[in-house]
Amino acid sequence: ELFQTGKGQVGLDHYQVRGWTGWHRFITLAMLALAVLTILAAQQPDTDPEIIALTVAEIRRLLNAFVLAASLPPEHTLHWSIWRRTSQARARRSHYQRRQAK
């Protein structure tokens, strides 16, 4: 499960190296990035039920938006993140209500 998360979130399956040293460096950096994202996600305080907490994927998206591709204003990116997480929380509540009704 951790390897699958690493493949999806930090590109663990995108290495194209020919030697042990390059592979070892790439895997080490990818796992370090995944560890940092996981720690940031785990340190999120409990929020209200109207919005889900930041996940590893959402933190990665925000870092990409703010650090790598800062073409949009930060307010827009933060508003988009809040809207997305609010919609996910609404869908989660609806899903659990339907499961309990059965």
Biopython code that builds the backbone (N, CA, C, O; Angstrom):
import numpy as np
from Bio.PDB.StructureBuilder import StructureBuilder

atoms = [
    (1, "GLU", "N", (0.825, -1.197, 0.000)),
    (1, "GLU", "CA", (0.000, 0.000, 0.000)),
    (1, "GLU", "C", (0.870, 1.263, 0.000)),
    (1, "GLU", "O", (0.561, 2.233, -0.691)),
    (2, "LEU", "N", (1.948, 1.245, 0.770)),
    (2, "LEU", "CA", (2.834, 2.401, 0.802)),
    (2, "LEU", "C", (3.539, 2.611, -0.532)),
    (2, "LEU", "O", (3.721, 3.747, -0.969)),
    (3, "PHE", "N", (3.938, 1.515, -1.182)),
    (3, "PHE", "CA", (4.583, 1.648, -2.478)),
    (3, "PHE", "C", (3.596, 2.208, -3.507)),
    (3, "PHE", "O", (3.967, 3.028, -4.347)),
    (4, "GLN", "N", (2.347, 1.764, -3.436)),
    (4, "GLN", "CA", (1.329, 2.272, -4.356)),
    (4, "GLN", "C", (1.090, 3.756, -4.114)),
    (4, "GLN", "O", (0.952, 4.518, -5.071)),
    (5, "THR", "N", (1.038, 4.181, -2.851)),
    (5, "THR", "CA", (0.896, 5.601, -2.531)),
    (5, "THR", "C", (2.094, 6.384, -3.054)),
    (5, "THR", "O", (1.937, 7.470, -3.614)),
    (6, "GLY", "N", (3.278, 5.839, -2.874)),
    (6, "GLY", "CA", (4.485, 6.498, -3.376)),
    (6, "GLY", "C", (4.481, 6.636, -4.887)),
    (6, "GLY", "O", (4.931, 7.646, -5.427)),
    (7, "LYS", "N", (3.971, 5.618, -5.571)),
    (7, "LYS", "CA", (3.891, 5.689, -7.028)),
    (7, "LYS", "C", (2.936, 6.794, -7.457)),
    (7, "LYS", "O", (3.221, 7.528, -8.403)),
    (8, "GLY", "N", (1.813, 6.914, -6.771)),
    (8, "GLY", "CA", (0.816, 7.892, -7.166)),
    (8, "GLY", "C", (1.136, 9.314, -6.750)),
    (8, "GLY", "O", (0.775, 10.254, -7.459)),
    (9, "GLN", "N", (1.795, 9.495, -5.638)),
    (9, "GLN", "CA", (1.977, 10.835, -5.092)),
    (9, "GLN", "C", (3.325, 11.457, -5.399)),
    (9, "GLN", "O", (3.394, 12.661, -5.646)),
    (10, "VAL", "N", (4.391, 10.686, -5.391)),
    (10, "VAL", "CA", (5.718, 11.284, -5.563)),
    (10, "VAL", "C", (6.474, 10.710, -6.743)),
    (10, "VAL", "O", (7.679, 10.933, -6.861)),
    (11, "GLY", "N", (5.811, 9.982, -7.615)),
    (11, "GLY", "CA", (6.443, 9.491, -8.824)),
    (11, "GLY", "C", (7.477, 8.415, -8.602)),
    (11, "GLY", "O", (8.498, 8.383, -9.288)),
    (12, "LEU", "N", (7.229, 7.542, -7.661)),
    (12, "LEU", "CA", (8.198, 6.497, -7.340)),
    (12, "LEU", "C", (8.429, 5.555, -8.524)),
    (12, "LEU", "O", (9.474, 4.910, -8.598)),
    (13, "ASP", "N", (7.481, 5.467, -9.437)),
    (13, "ASP", "CA", (7.628, 4.573, -10.578)),
    (13, "ASP", "C", (8.149, 5.280, -11.827)),
    (13, "ASP", "O", (8.158, 4.677, -12.900)),
    (14, "HIS", "N", (8.580, 6.531, -11.724)),
    (14, "HIS", "CA", (9.023, 7.295, -12.884)),
    (14, "HIS", "C", (10.538, 7.379, -13.023)),
    (14, "HIS", "O", (11.031, 8.183, -13.815)),
    (15, "TYR", "N", (11.274, 6.589, -12.293)),
    (15, "TYR", "CA", (12.728, 6.698, -12.399)),
    (15, "TYR", "C", (13.205, 5.983, -13.650)),
    (15, "TYR", "O", (12.669, 4.945, -14.038)),
    (16, "GLN", "N", (14.215, 6.555, -14.267)),
    (16, "GLN", "CA", (14.847, 5.963, -15.440)),
    (16, "GLN", "C", (16.351, 6.080, -15.247)),
    (16, "GLN", "O", (17.000, 6.953, -15.823)),
    (17, "VAL", "N", (16.879, 5.212, -14.449)),
    (17, "VAL", "CA", (18.309, 5.256, -14.143)),
    (17, "VAL", "C", (18.957, 3.958, -14.594)),
    (17, "VAL", "O", (18.291, 2.943, -14.799)),
    (18, "ARG", "N", (20.255, 4.019, -14.742)),
    (18, "ARG", "CA", (20.973, 2.847, -15.230)),
    (18, "ARG", "C", (21.833, 2.190, -14.153)),
    (18, "ARG", "O", (22.261, 1.046, -14.311)),
    (19, "GLY", "N", (22.083, 2.896, -13.081)),
    (19, "GLY", "CA", (22.977, 2.329, -12.078)),
    (19, "GLY", "C", (22.361, 2.342, -10.689)),
    (19, "GLY", "O", (21.344, 2.988, -10.435)),
    (20, "TRP", "N", (23.003, 1.615, -9.813)),
    (20, "TRP", "CA", (22.541, 1.494, -8.445)),
    (20, "TRP", "C", (22.562, 2.838, -7.724)),
    (20, "TRP", "O", (21.625, 3.144, -6.987)),
    (21, "THR", "N", (23.590, 3.639, -7.912)),
    (21, "THR", "CA", (23.721, 4.907, -7.199)),
    (21, "THR", "C", (22.585, 5.853, -7.554)),
    (21, "THR", "O", (21.976, 6.449, -6.666)),
    (22, "GLY", "N", (22.294, 5.996, -8.836)),
    (22, "GLY", "CA", (21.196, 6.874, -9.257)),
    (22, "GLY", "C", (19.845, 6.384, -8.765)),
    (22, "GLY", "O", (19.015, 7.175, -8.315)),
    (23, "TRP", "N", (19.625, 5.068, -8.851)),
    (23, "TRP", "CA", (18.364, 4.502, -8.381)),
    (23, "TRP", "C", (18.207, 4.730, -6.882)),
    (23, "TRP", "O", (17.137, 5.118, -6.414)),
    (24, "HIS", "N", (19.279, 4.487, -6.136)),
    (24, "HIS", "CA", (19.229, 4.644, -4.683)),
    (24, "HIS", "C", (18.952, 6.095, -4.309)),
    (24, "HIS", "O", (18.173, 6.352, -3.391)),
    (25, "ARG", "N", (19.568, 7.040, -4.994)),
    (25, "ARG", "CA", (19.315, 8.458, -4.707)),
    (25, "ARG", "C", (17.878, 8.842, -5.027)),
    (25, "ARG", "O", (17.235, 9.550, -4.252)),
    (26, "PHE", "N", (17.371, 8.376, -6.167)),
    (26, "PHE", "CA", (16.006, 8.715, -6.552)),
    (26, "PHE", "C", (15.001, 8.144, -5.565)),
    (26, "PHE", "O", (14.094, 8.849, -5.124)),
    (27, "ILE", "N", (15.154, 6.878, -5.218)),
    (27, "ILE", "CA", (14.226, 6.234, -4.278)),
    (27, "ILE", "C", (14.285, 6.928, -2.922)),
    (27, "ILE", "O", (13.250, 7.136, -2.289)),
    (28, "THR", "N", (15.479, 7.285, -2.471)),
    (28, "THR", "CA", (15.633, 7.968, -1.187)),
    (28, "THR", "C", (14.920, 9.320, -1.192)),
    (28, "THR", "O", (14.215, 9.651, -0.238)),
    (29, "LEU", "N", (15.096, 10.099, -2.252)),
    (29, "LEU", "CA", (14.428, 11.407, -2.329)),
    (29, "LEU", "C", (12.910, 11.263, -2.449)),
    (29, "LEU", "O", (12.163, 12.035, -1.848)),
    (30, "ALA", "N", (12.458, 10.282, -3.217)),
    (30, "ALA", "CA", (11.015, 10.075, -3.361)),
    (30, "ALA", "C", (10.391, 9.659, -2.029)),
    (30, "ALA", "O", (9.324, 10.153, -1.665)),
    (31, "MET", "N", (11.041, 8.763, -1.307)),
    (31, "MET", "CA", (10.500, 8.325, -0.016)),
    (31, "MET", "C", (10.566, 9.455, 1.017)),
    (31, "MET", "O", (9.687, 9.558, 1.873)),
    (32, "LEU", "N", (11.591, 10.295, 0.947)),
    (32, "LEU", "CA", (11.675, 11.453, 1.834)),
    (32, "LEU", "C", (10.532, 12.421, 1.545)),
    (32, "LEU", "O", (9.911, 12.947, 2.469)),
    (33, "ALA", "N", (10.257, 12.654, 0.265)),
    (33, "ALA", "CA", (9.140, 13.532, -0.104)),
    (33, "ALA", "C", (7.821, 12.965, 0.394)),
    (33, "ALA", "O", (6.986, 13.705, 0.914)),
    (34, "LEU", "N", (7.623, 11.660, 0.240)),
    (34, "LEU", "CA", (6.393, 11.033, 0.726)),
    (34, "LEU", "C", (6.289, 11.125, 2.248)),
    (34, "LEU", "O", (5.202, 11.341, 2.783)),
    (35, "ALA", "N", (7.412, 10.962, 2.945)),
    (35, "ALA", "CA", (7.404, 11.074, 4.405)),
    (35, "ALA", "C", (7.033, 12.488, 4.842)),
    (35, "ALA", "O", (6.255, 12.660, 5.780)),
    (36, "VAL", "N", (7.582, 13.499, 4.172)),
    (36, "VAL", "CA", (7.265, 14.887, 4.520)),
    (36, "VAL", "C", (5.784, 15.160, 4.280)),
    (36, "VAL", "O", (5.127, 15.771, 5.123)),
    (37, "LEU", "N", (5.251, 14.718, 3.145)),
    (37, "LEU", "CA", (3.828, 14.921, 2.859)),
    (37, "LEU", "C", (2.944, 14.202, 3.878)),
    (37, "LEU", "O", (1.923, 14.739, 4.307)),
    (38, "THR", "N", (3.336, 13.001, 4.258)),
    (38, "THR", "CA", (2.555, 12.231, 5.234)),
    (38, "THR", "C", (2.575, 12.900, 6.599)),
    (38, "THR", "O", (1.547, 12.953, 7.275)),
    (39, "ILE", "N", (3.726, 13.410, 7.013)),
    (39, "ILE", "CA", (3.819, 14.103, 8.299)),
    (39, "ILE", "C", (2.970, 15.367, 8.289)),
    (39, "ILE", "O", (2.272, 15.652, 9.262)),
    (40, "LEU", "N", (3.021, 16.130, 7.192)),
    (40, "LEU", "CA", (2.198, 17.337, 7.099)),
    (40, "LEU", "C", (0.707, 16.997, 7.160)),
    (40, "LEU", "O", (-0.071, 17.713, 7.791)),
    (41, "ALA", "N", (0.318, 15.916, 6.512)),
    (41, "ALA", "CA", (-1.092, 15.509, 6.536)),
    (41, "ALA", "C", (-1.499, 15.032, 7.926)),
    (41, "ALA", "O", (-2.620, 15.289, 8.365)),
    (42, "ALA", "N", (-0.603, 14.344, 8.618)),
    (42, "ALA", "CA", (-0.934, 13.814, 9.955)),
    (42, "ALA", "C", (-1.002, 14.913, 11.006)),
    (42, "ALA", "O", (-1.672, 14.741, 12.024)),
    (43, "GLN", "N", (-0.336, 16.022, 10.789)),
    (43, "GLN", "CA", (-0.317, 17.100, 11.769)),
    (43, "GLN", "C", (-1.482, 18.064, 11.618)),
    (43, "GLN", "O", (-1.538, 19.074, 12.320)),
    (44, "GLN", "N", (-2.404, 17.776, 10.726)),
    (44, "GLN", "CA", (-3.547, 18.664, 10.530)),
    (44, "GLN", "C", (-4.456, 18.604, 11.750)),
    (44, "GLN", "O", (-4.783, 17.511, 12.213)),
    (45, "PRO", "N", (-4.868, 19.744, 12.278)),
    (45, "PRO", "CA", (-5.790, 19.735, 13.414)),
    (45, "PRO", "C", (-7.179, 19.285, 12.952)),
    (45, "PRO", "O", (-7.507, 19.349, 11.768)),
    (46, "ASP", "N", (-7.972, 18.837, 13.901)),
    (46, "ASP", "CA", (-9.338, 18.455, 13.577)),
    (46, "ASP", "C", (-10.096, 19.690, 13.126)),
    (46, "ASP", "O", (-10.132, 20.705, 13.820)),
    (47, "THR", "N", (-10.693, 19.586, 11.966)),
    (47, "THR", "CA", (-11.439, 20.708, 11.419)),
    (47, "THR", "C", (-12.923, 20.447, 11.574)),
    (47, "THR", "O", (-13.337, 19.390, 12.050)),
    (48, "ASP", "N", (-13.708, 21.414, 11.171)),
    (48, "ASP", "CA", (-15.151, 21.239, 11.265)),
    (48, "ASP", "C", (-15.611, 20.188, 10.255)),
    (48, "ASP", "O", (-14.890, 19.895, 9.301)),
    (49, "PRO", "N", (-16.802, 19.619, 10.454)),
    (49, "PRO", "CA", (-17.273, 18.557, 9.561)),
    (49, "PRO", "C", (-17.652, 19.057, 8.167)),
    (49, "PRO", "O", (-17.968, 18.251, 7.291)),
    (50, "GLU", "N", (-17.626, 20.352, 7.952)),
    (50, "GLU", "CA", (-17.981, 20.910, 6.646)),
    (50, "GLU", "C", (-16.851, 20.796, 5.632)),
    (50, "GLU", "O", (-17.064, 21.033, 4.443)),
    (51, "ILE", "N", (-15.644, 20.434, 6.088)),
    (51, "ILE", "CA", (-14.493, 20.351, 5.190)),
    (51, "ILE", "C", (-13.589, 19.228, 5.678)),
    (51, "ILE", "O", (-13.393, 19.062, 6.882)),
    (52, "ILE", "N", (-13.041, 18.459, 4.748)),
    (52, "ILE", "CA", (-12.144, 17.388, 5.163)),
    (52, "ILE", "C", (-10.753, 17.962, 5.403)),
    (52, "ILE", "O", (-10.406, 19.020, 4.878)),
    (53, "ALA", "N", (-9.977, 17.263, 6.188)),
    (53, "ALA", "CA", (-8.609, 17.704, 6.471)),
    (53, "ALA", "C", (-7.756, 17.562, 5.209)),
    (53, "ALA", "O", (-8.111, 16.832, 4.283)),
    (54, "LEU", "N", (-6.655, 18.255, 5.191)),
    (54, "LEU", "CA", (-5.747, 18.161, 4.056)),
    (54, "LEU", "C", (-5.178, 16.746, 3.965)),
    (54, "LEU", "O", (-4.716, 16.192, 4.962)),
    (55, "THR", "N", (-5.213, 16.177, 2.787)),
    (55, "THR", "CA", (-4.663, 14.850, 2.554)),
    (55, "THR", "C", (-3.287, 14.988, 1.913)),
    (55, "THR", "O", (-2.862, 16.087, 1.558)),
    (56, "VAL", "N", (-2.601, 13.868, 1.769)),
    (56, "VAL", "CA", (-1.294, 13.871, 1.132)),
    (56, "VAL", "C", (-1.415, 14.405, -0.297)),
    (56, "VAL", "O", (-0.594, 15.212, -0.735)),
    (57, "ALA", "N", (-2.432, 13.957, -1.014)),
    (57, "ALA", "CA", (-2.621, 14.400, -2.397)),
    (57, "ALA", "C", (-2.915, 15.895, -2.472)),
    (57, "ALA", "O", (-2.399, 16.586, -3.351)),
    (58, "GLU", "N", (-3.741, 16.399, -1.555)),
    (58, "GLU", "CA", (-4.087, 17.824, -1.586)),
    (58, "GLU", "C", (-2.885, 18.688, -1.210)),
    (58, "GLU", "O", (-2.687, 19.753, -1.794)),
    (59, "ILE", "N", (-2.087, 18.248, -0.251)),
    (59, "ILE", "CA", (-0.878, 18.993, 0.119)),
    (59, "ILE", "C", (0.086, 19.031, -1.060)),
    (59, "ILE", "O", (0.698, 20.065, -1.326)),
    (60, "ARG", "N", (0.228, 17.905, -1.775)),
    (60, "ARG", "CA", (1.092, 17.862, -2.948)),
    (60, "ARG", "C", (0.585, 18.817, -4.022)),
    (60, "ARG", "O", (1.376, 19.527, -4.644)),
    (61, "ARG", "N", (-0.731, 18.841, -4.244)),
    (61, "ARG", "CA", (-1.287, 19.764, -5.240)),
    (61, "ARG", "C", (-1.038, 21.216, -4.858)),
    (61, "ARG", "O", (-0.686, 22.034, -5.708)),
    (62, "LEU", "N", (-1.219, 21.537, -3.585)),
    (62, "LEU", "CA", (-0.988, 22.910, -3.139)),
    (62, "LEU", "C", (0.479, 23.306, -3.278)),
    (62, "LEU", "O", (0.784, 24.412, -3.725)),
    (63, "LEU", "N", (1.387, 22.411, -2.898)),
    (63, "LEU", "CA", (2.810, 22.713, -3.055)),
    (63, "LEU", "C", (3.165, 22.903, -4.525)),
    (63, "LEU", "O", (3.929, 23.805, -4.868)),
    (64, "ASN", "N", (2.616, 22.060, -5.392)),
    (64, "ASN", "CA", (2.871, 22.230, -6.833)),
    (64, "ASN", "C", (2.331, 23.564, -7.320)),
    (64, "ASN", "O", (2.978, 24.250, -8.110)),
    (65, "ALA", "N", (1.143, 23.931, -6.849)),
    (65, "ALA", "CA", (0.529, 25.182, -7.310)),
    (65, "ALA", "C", (1.299, 26.403, -6.809)),
    (65, "ALA", "O", (1.453, 27.378, -7.545)),
    (66, "PHE", "N", (1.778, 26.362, -5.580)),
    (66, "PHE", "CA", (2.448, 27.530, -5.010)),
    (66, "PHE", "C", (3.929, 27.599, -5.369)),
    (66, "PHE", "O", (4.464, 28.692, -5.558)),
    (67, "VAL", "N", (4.597, 26.457, -5.466)),
    (67, "VAL", "CA", (6.041, 26.459, -5.653)),
    (67, "VAL", "C", (6.432, 26.282, -7.121)),
    (67, "VAL", "O", (7.277, 27.019, -7.629)),
    (68, "LEU", "N", (5.835, 25.330, -7.791)),
    (68, "LEU", "CA", (6.274, 25.005, -9.146)),
    (68, "LEU", "C", (5.573, 25.802, -10.234)),
    (68, "LEU", "O", (6.212, 26.234, -11.194)),
    (69, "ALA", "N", (4.294, 25.998, -10.098)),
    (69, "ALA", "CA", (3.535, 26.658, -11.164)),
    (69, "ALA", "C", (2.699, 27.782, -10.568)),
    (69, "ALA", "O", (1.482, 27.652, -10.441)),
    (70, "ALA", "N", (3.336, 28.866, -10.208)),
    (70, "ALA", "CA", (2.641, 29.972, -9.549)),
    (70, "ALA", "C", (2.039, 30.928, -10.576)),
    (70, "ALA", "O", (2.285, 32.133, -10.523)),
    (71, "SER", "N", (1.252, 30.395, -11.507)),
    (71, "SER", "CA", (0.651, 31.250, -12.519)),
    (71, "SER", "C", (-0.655, 31.885, -12.036)),
    (71, "SER", "O", (-1.051, 32.938, -12.536)),
    (72, "LEU", "N", (-1.317, 31.260, -11.079)),
    (72, "LEU", "CA", (-2.563, 31.797, -10.528)),
    (72, "LEU", "C", (-2.284, 32.472, -9.192)),
    (72, "LEU", "O", (-1.323, 32.117, -8.509)),
    (73, "PRO", "N", (-3.112, 33.438, -8.813)),
    (73, "PRO", "CA", (-2.906, 34.064, -7.500)),
    (73, "PRO", "C", (-3.146, 33.055, -6.365)),
    (73, "PRO", "O", (-3.993, 32.172, -6.498)),
    (74, "PRO", "N", (-2.419, 33.179, -5.266)),
    (74, "PRO", "CA", (-2.572, 32.234, -4.151)),
    (74, "PRO", "C", (-3.997, 32.170, -3.611)),
    (74, "PRO", "O", (-4.445, 31.105, -3.187)),
    (75, "GLU", "N", (-4.721, 33.299, -3.618)),
    (75, "GLU", "CA", (-6.091, 33.296, -3.105)),
    (75, "GLU", "C", (-6.973, 32.365, -3.927)),
    (75, "GLU", "O", (-7.824, 31.663, -3.381)),
    (76, "HIS", "N", (-6.767, 32.362, -5.231)),
    (76, "HIS", "CA", (-7.546, 31.494, -6.110)),
    (76, "HIS", "C", (-7.269, 30.027, -5.798)),
    (76, "HIS", "O", (-8.195, 29.221, -5.704)),
    (77, "THR", "N", (-5.995, 29.686, -5.638)),
    (77, "THR", "CA", (-5.620, 28.303, -5.357)),
    (77, "THR", "C", (-6.167, 27.848, -4.020)),
    (77, "THR", "O", (-6.672, 26.731, -3.910)),
    (78, "LEU", "N", (-6.078, 28.696, -2.992)),
    (78, "LEU", "CA", (-6.618, 28.328, -1.683)),
    (78, "LEU", "C", (-8.139, 28.197, -1.725)),
    (78, "LEU", "O", (-8.693, 27.282, -1.117)),
    (79, "HIS", "N", (-8.813, 29.086, -2.426)),
    (79, "HIS", "CA", (-10.271, 28.993, -2.562)),
    (79, "HIS", "C", (-10.653, 27.693, -3.261)),
    (79, "HIS", "O", (-11.602, 27.025, -2.851)),
    (80, "TRP", "N", (-9.922, 27.331, -4.311)),
    (80, "TRP", "CA", (-10.184, 26.098, -5.032)),
    (80, "TRP", "C", (-9.989, 24.890, -4.117)),
    (80, "TRP", "O", (-10.783, 23.950, -4.157)),
    (81, "SER", "N", (-8.940, 24.908, -3.294)),
    (81, "SER", "CA", (-8.679, 23.796, -2.379)),
    (81, "SER", "C", (-9.793, 23.659, -1.351)),
    (81, "SER", "O", (-10.242, 22.548, -1.066)),
    (82, "ILE", "N", (-10.239, 24.769, -0.798)),
    (82, "ILE", "CA", (-11.333, 24.722, 0.192)),
    (82, "ILE", "C", (-12.612, 24.226, -0.463)),
    (82, "ILE", "O", (-13.326, 23.407, 0.116)),
    (83, "TRP", "N", (-12.912, 24.714, -1.666)),
    (83, "TRP", "CA", (-14.121, 24.268, -2.361)),
    (83, "TRP", "C", (-14.058, 22.768, -2.626)),
    (83, "TRP", "O", (-15.045, 22.060, -2.424)),
    (84, "ARG", "N", (-12.906, 22.281, -3.076)),
    (84, "ARG", "CA", (-12.741, 20.867, -3.388)),
    (84, "ARG", "C", (-12.928, 20.003, -2.148)),
    (84, "ARG", "O", (-13.640, 19.000, -2.196)),
    (85, "ARG", "N", (-12.296, 20.381, -1.033)),
    (85, "ARG", "CA", (-12.397, 19.593, 0.192)),
    (85, "ARG", "C", (-13.792, 19.667, 0.799)),
    (85, "ARG", "O", (-14.247, 18.701, 1.410)),
    (86, "THR", "N", (-14.484, 20.806, 0.640)),
    (86, "THR", "CA", (-15.865, 20.915, 1.103)),
    (86, "THR", "C", (-16.763, 19.990, 0.300)),
    (86, "THR", "O", (-17.630, 19.324, 0.867)),
    (87, "SER", "N", (-16.571, 19.939, -0.996)),
    (87, "SER", "CA", (-17.363, 19.044, -1.841)),
    (87, "SER", "C", (-17.093, 17.586, -1.489)),
    (87, "SER", "O", (-18.016, 16.770, -1.476)),
    (88, "GLN", "N", (-15.845, 17.254, -1.206)),
    (88, "GLN", "CA", (-15.518, 15.886, -0.816)),
    (88, "GLN", "C", (-16.166, 15.524, 0.516)),
    (88, "GLN", "O", (-16.638, 14.401, 0.693)),
    (89, "ALA", "N", (-16.191, 16.463, 1.447)),
    (89, "ALA", "CA", (-16.830, 16.199, 2.744)),
    (89, "ALA", "C", (-18.334, 15.991, 2.565)),
    (89, "ALA", "O", (-18.918, 15.114, 3.201)),
    (90, "ARG", "N", (-18.955, 16.783, 1.714)),
    (90, "ARG", "CA", (-20.386, 16.641, 1.443)),
    (90, "ARG", "C", (-20.676, 15.272, 0.811)),
    (90, "ARG", "O", (-21.647, 14.610, 1.178)),
    (91, "ALA", "N", (-19.842, 14.858, -0.126)),
    (91, "ALA", "CA", (-20.021, 13.553, -0.767)),
    (91, "ALA", "C", (-19.815, 12.427, 0.237)),
    (91, "ALA", "O", (-20.529, 11.425, 0.199)),
    (92, "ARG", "N", (-18.852, 12.581, 1.127)),
    (92, "ARG", "CA", (-18.602, 11.559, 2.145)),
    (92, "ARG", "C", (-19.787, 11.416, 3.088)),
    (92, "ARG", "O", (-20.197, 10.302, 3.417)),
    (93, "ARG", "N", (-20.344, 12.565, 3.530)),
    (93, "ARG", "CA", (-21.508, 12.506, 4.416)),
    (93, "ARG", "C", (-22.690, 11.840, 3.720)),
    (93, "ARG", "O", (-23.382, 11.015, 4.317)),
    (94, "SER", "N", (-22.920, 12.196, 2.459)),
    (94, "SER", "CA", (-24.019, 11.606, 1.708)),
    (94, "SER", "C", (-23.829, 10.104, 1.548)),
    (94, "SER", "O", (-24.788, 9.340, 1.664)),
    (95, "HIS", "N", (-22.619, 9.685, 1.288)),
    (95, "HIS", "CA", (-22.323, 8.265, 1.124)),
    (95, "HIS", "C", (-22.613, 7.507, 2.418)),
    (95, "HIS", "O", (-23.256, 6.457, 2.396)),
    (96, "TYR", "N", (-22.138, 8.039, 3.541)),
    (96, "TYR", "CA", (-22.355, 7.350, 4.807)),
    (96, "TYR", "C", (-23.823, 7.365, 5.216)),
    (96, "TYR", "O", (-24.295, 6.400, 5.818)),
    (97, "GLN", "N", (-24.549, 8.416, 4.910)),
    (97, "GLN", "CA", (-25.990, 8.451, 5.216)),
    (97, "GLN", "C", (-26.719, 7.376, 4.417)),
    (97, "GLN", "O", (-27.607, 6.706, 4.946)),
    (98, "ARG", "N", (-26.353, 7.206, 3.152)),
    (98, "ARG", "CA", (-26.991, 6.185, 2.326)),
    (98, "ARG", "C", (-26.658, 4.796, 2.830)),
    (98, "ARG", "O", (-27.519, 3.915, 2.808)),
    (99, "ARG", "N", (-25.440, 4.575, 3.280)),
    (99, "ARG", "CA", (-25.056, 3.262, 3.803)),
    (99, "ARG", "C", (-25.786, 2.941, 5.098)),
    (99, "ARG", "O", (-26.146, 1.788, 5.332)),
    (100, "GLN", "N", (-26.013, 3.950, 5.947)),
    (100, "GLN", "CA", (-26.709, 3.711, 7.202)),
    (100, "GLN", "C", (-28.189, 3.492, 6.994)),
    (100, "GLN", "O", (-28.834, 2.831, 7.808)),
    (101, "ALA", "N", (-28.745, 4.030, 5.919)),
    (101, "ALA", "CA", (-30.180, 3.893, 5.654)),
    (101, "ALA", "C", (-30.528, 2.483, 5.209)),
    (101, "ALA", "O", (-31.681, 2.068, 5.327)),
    (102, "LYS", "N", (-29.548, 1.735, 4.698)),
    (102, "LYS", "CA", (-29.829, 0.378, 4.214)),
    (102, "LYS", "C", (-30.000, -0.609, 5.326)),
    (102, "LYS", "O", (-30.241, -1.789, 5.072)),
]
sb = StructureBuilder()
sb.init_structure("model")
sb.init_model(0)
sb.init_chain("A")
sb.init_seg("    ")
for serial, (resi, resn, name, xyz) in enumerate(atoms, 1):
    if name == "N":
        sb.init_residue(resn, " ", resi, " ")
    sb.init_atom(name, np.array(xyz, "f"), 0.0, 1.0, " ", f" {name:<3s}", serial, name[0])
structure = sb.get_structure()
